[in-house]
Amino acid sequence: MFDATSNHGGMLDQVIGHALVAVSGAPLPNELQGEQGVLAALEMTGNLAVFNAEQSAQKGTSVPSGIGIASGEMIAGYTGMQRSATYTCVGDTVNLAARIEAHAKVAGRSILLDETTRNGLPPTISVERLGAGQFKGKQQVVEIFSLRNRSSGLPELGPAASGG
């Protein structure tokens, strides 16, 4: 998961239990942040599919996944004290991504994204509109999109396609 993030220009912000918070477009703004996040998410789900197949065959278990991607402004920088400072990102966009990730379970989809992210994607990445949702902390509804399955034209990523 760390490699999938960095392979597409992102950085790991936090590990919280079994969850990861990854960021594109920080510390320097980047117009491709949404696309990079989607490509990293695709590689992550590909890697997880391979891992889950191995785990299922060996132990009969698997790790569920849900990825939420939101694009927009955030505050990025170091927080803490001089001896224990850590780089992190906070703000409405970060919170929205977490809410969208939680909604992935309800929607039954692996990767969900907001409209801002969707609007920044090239036409080669196909999405499906799932509708508007009301999320905690948001006064207005948020349009949610899902990536279409790979058979509808998404680039094949992951171990088989990337050679690694």
C-alpha positions as CSV (number, residue, x, y, z in Angstrom):
1,M,0.0,0.0,0.0
2,F,2.9,2.3,0.7
3,D,4.4,1.6,-2.7
4,A,1.1,2.1,-4.4
5,T,0.8,5.5,-2.9
6,S,4.3,6.7,-3.7
7,N,4.2,5.1,-7.2
8,H,1.5,7.7,-8.1
9,G,3.0,10.8,-6.5
10,G,1.3,10.5,-3.1
11,M,2.6,10.2,0.4
12,L,1.4,8.3,3.5
13,D,0.0,10.7,6.1
14,Q,-1.1,8.3,8.9
15,V,-1.7,4.7,9.7
16,I,-4.7,4.3,12.0
17,G,-5.3,0.7,12.9
18,H,-5.8,-1.1,9.6
19,A,-6.6,2.2,7.8
20,L,-4.2,4.4,5.8
21,V,-4.5,8.1,5.1
22,A,-2.7,9.0,1.9
23,V,-2.4,12.4,0.4
24,S,-1.6,13.7,-3.1
25,G,-0.9,17.3,-3.8
26,A,1.1,18.1,-0.6
27,P,3.4,19.6,0.3
28,L,3.1,21.2,-3.1
29,P,-0.2,21.7,-4.9
30,N,-0.7,19.4,-7.8
31,E,-3.3,19.6,-10.5
32,L,-3.2,15.8,-11.0
33,Q,-3.9,15.0,-7.4
34,G,-7.3,13.4,-8.0
35,E,-6.0,11.3,-10.9
36,Q,-3.0,10.2,-8.9
37,G,-5.2,9.3,-5.9
38,V,-7.5,7.2,-8.2
39,L,-4.5,5.4,-9.8
40,A,-3.0,4.7,-6.4
41,A,-6.4,3.3,-5.2
42,L,-6.6,1.0,-8.2
43,E,-3.1,-0.3,-7.6
44,M,-4.0,-0.8,-3.9
45,T,-7.1,-2.7,-4.7
46,G,-5.2,-4.9,-7.2
47,N,-2.5,-5.6,-4.6
48,L,-5.2,-6.4,-2.0
49,A,-6.9,-8.8,-4.3
50,V,-3.7,-10.7,-4.7
51,F,-3.1,-10.7,-0.9
52,N,-6.7,-11.7,-0.2
53,A,-6.5,-14.6,-2.7
54,E,-3.3,-15.9,-0.9
55,Q,-4.8,-15.4,2.6
56,S,-8.1,-17.1,1.6
57,A,-6.2,-20.1,0.2
58,Q,-4.0,-20.4,3.2
59,K,-6.2,-19.3,6.1
60,G,-9.7,-18.8,4.8
61,T,-9.6,-15.1,5.7
62,S,-9.4,-11.9,3.7
63,V,-9.1,-8.1,4.4
64,P,-12.0,-6.0,3.3
65,S,-11.3,-2.7,1.6
66,G,-12.9,0.7,1.1
67,I,-11.3,3.7,-0.3
68,G,-12.7,7.3,-0.2
69,I,-11.1,10.0,-2.3
70,A,-11.9,13.7,-2.0
71,S,-10.2,16.6,-3.7
72,G,-9.9,20.2,-2.4
73,E,-8.1,22.4,-0.1
74,M,-6.6,21.3,3.2
75,I,-4.0,22.4,5.7
76,A,-0.7,20.5,5.5
77,G,2.2,20.9,7.7
78,Y,4.0,19.8,10.9
79,T,2.1,19.5,14.1
80,G,3.2,18.6,17.6
81,M,6.2,19.6,19.6
82,Q,9.8,20.1,18.4
83,R,10.8,16.6,19.7
84,S,7.8,14.8,18.3
85,A,6.6,16.7,15.3
86,T,4.8,14.9,12.5
87,Y,3.6,16.0,9.1
88,T,-0.1,15.7,8.6
89,C,-3.1,17.1,6.7
90,V,-6.3,18.3,8.1
91,G,-9.5,20.0,7.0
92,D,-12.9,19.6,5.4
93,T,-11.5,17.7,2.4
94,V,-9.7,15.2,4.6
95,N,-12.8,14.6,6.7
96,L,-15.0,14.2,3.6
97,A,-12.6,11.5,2.2
98,A,-13.0,9.6,5.5
99,R,-16.8,9.9,5.4
100,I,-16.7,8.7,1.8
101,E,-14.5,5.7,2.7
102,A,-17.0,4.7,5.4
103,H,-19.8,5.0,2.8
104,A,-18.0,2.5,0.6
105,K,-19.2,-0.4,2.8
106,V,-22.8,0.9,2.5
107,A,-22.5,1.3,-1.3
108,G,-20.8,-2.1,-1.7
109,R,-18.0,-0.5,-3.8
110,S,-14.2,-0.6,-3.2
111,I,-13.4,2.9,-4.4
112,L,-15.7,6.0,-4.1
113,L,-14.9,9.6,-5.0
114,D,-16.4,13.0,-4.7
115,E,-17.5,15.2,-7.7
116,T,-14.4,17.4,-7.5
117,T,-12.2,14.4,-7.9
118,R,-14.3,13.0,-10.7
119,N,-14.2,16.4,-12.6
120,G,-10.4,16.2,-12.5
121,L,-10.1,12.8,-14.1
122,P,-9.2,12.1,-17.7
123,P,-11.9,10.5,-19.9
124,T,-10.0,7.3,-19.9
125,I,-11.0,6.7,-16.3
126,S,-14.7,5.7,-16.4
127,V,-16.9,6.5,-13.4
128,E,-20.5,5.7,-12.4
129,R,-22.6,8.3,-10.6
130,L,-24.1,6.7,-7.4
131,G,-26.1,9.8,-6.4
132,A,-26.0,12.5,-3.8
133,G,-25.4,11.7,-0.2
134,Q,-25.6,13.7,3.0
135,F,-22.4,13.4,5.1
136,K,-21.7,14.4,8.7
137,G,-20.2,17.9,8.8
138,K,-21.5,18.9,5.4
139,Q,-24.4,21.2,5.0
140,Q,-24.9,20.4,1.3
141,V,-25.3,17.0,-0.3
142,V,-22.2,15.5,-2.0
143,E,-22.3,13.7,-5.3
144,I,-20.6,10.3,-5.0
145,F,-19.1,8.4,-7.9
146,S,-17.6,4.9,-8.1
147,L,-15.0,3.6,-10.6
148,R,-16.5,1.3,-13.1
149,N,-15.1,-2.2,-13.2
150,R,-12.0,-2.9,-15.2
151,S,-14.0,-4.5,-18.0
152,S,-15.3,-1.0,-18.8
153,G,-12.0,0.5,-19.8
154,L,-10.1,1.3,-16.6
155,P,-6.4,0.8,-16.8
156,E,-5.2,-2.6,-15.5
157,L,-2.9,-1.9,-12.5
158,G,-1.4,-4.0,-9.8
159,P,1.2,-6.8,-9.8
160,A,0.2,-8.4,-13.1
161,A,0.1,-5.2,-15.1
162,S,2.9,-3.3,-13.4
163,G,5.4,-6.2,-13.5
164,G,5.9,-6.2,-9.8
